[in-house]
Amino acid sequence: MAEVSLTAAFSTVPTAEADEIKRVIVETVQQLAQDDGTFKRAKLVFTESDERCGLTAELDGVKREGVPLQIDIEQLEDAKTSAGARAQLKESLRLYFRRVLGK
């Protein structure tokens, strides 16, 4: 299983909901690492401010993408309970991670 570290900052999301969102992000990244086998270690930084979210990643020490991935807070909230929303999140992360790795 991949080692995933997530640093997250929330400004408008309640603590309990923020913990759920962090869990969804970490689990989804671990699934991607297992499915794709393209990285073993992920350092993630997630920020939410006024319901605008951004995520940056360093994968196995590589960070070739300086622009954060913009994620809709509603998509993250839906991904907690909806397989379809989680699949969309997973695909967005997959495409972003390819840019991070320079592929």
SULSUL-V839386 format. One record per residue. N is the residue number from 1. RES is the residue in one letter. BURIAL is + if it has 16 or more other ideal C-beta (glycine too) atoms within 10 Angstrom, else -. Layout:
BEGIN
((N & RES & BURIAL) (N & RES & BURIAL))
END
This chain:
BEGIN
((1 & M & -) (2 & A & +) (3 & E & -) (4 & V & +) (5 & S & -) (6 & L & +) (7 & T & -) (8 & A & +) (9 & A & -) (10 & F & +) (11 & S & -) (12 & T & -) (13 & V & +) (14 & P & -) (15 & T & -) (16 & A & -) (17 & E & -) (18 & A & +) (19 & D & -) (20 & E & +) (21 & I & +) (22 & K & +) (23 & R & -) (24 & V & +) (25 & I & +) (26 & V & +) (27 & E & -) (28 & T & +) (29 & V & +) (30 & Q & -) (31 & Q & -) (32 & L & +) (33 & A & +) (34 & Q & -) (35 & D & -) (36 & D & -) (37 & G & -) (38 & T & +) (39 & F & +) (40 & K & -) (41 & R & -) (42 & A & +) (43 & K & +) (44 & L & +) (45 & V & -) (46 & F & +) (47 & T & -) (48 & E & +) (49 & S & -) (50 & D & -) (51 & E & -) (52 & R & -) (53 & C & +) (54 & G & -) (55 & L & +) (56 & T & +) (57 & A & +) (58 & E & +) (59 & L & +) (60 & D & +) (61 & G & -) (62 & V & -) (63 & K & -) (64 & R & -) (65 & E & +) (66 & G & -) (67 & V & -) (68 & P & -) (69 & L & +) (70 & Q & -) (71 & I & +) (72 & D & -) (73 & I & +) (74 & E & -) (75 & Q & +) (76 & L & +) (77 & E & +) (78 & D & +) (79 & A & +) (80 & K & -) (81 & T & -) (82 & S & -) (83 & A & -) (84 & G & -) (85 & A & +) (86 & R & +) (87 & A & -) (88 & Q & -) (89 & L & +) (90 & K & +) (91 & E & -) (92 & S & +) (93 & L & +) (94 & R & -) (95 & L & -) (96 & Y & +) (97 & F & +) (98 & R & -) (99 & R & -) (100 & V & +) (101 & L & +) (102 & G & -) (103 & K & -))
END
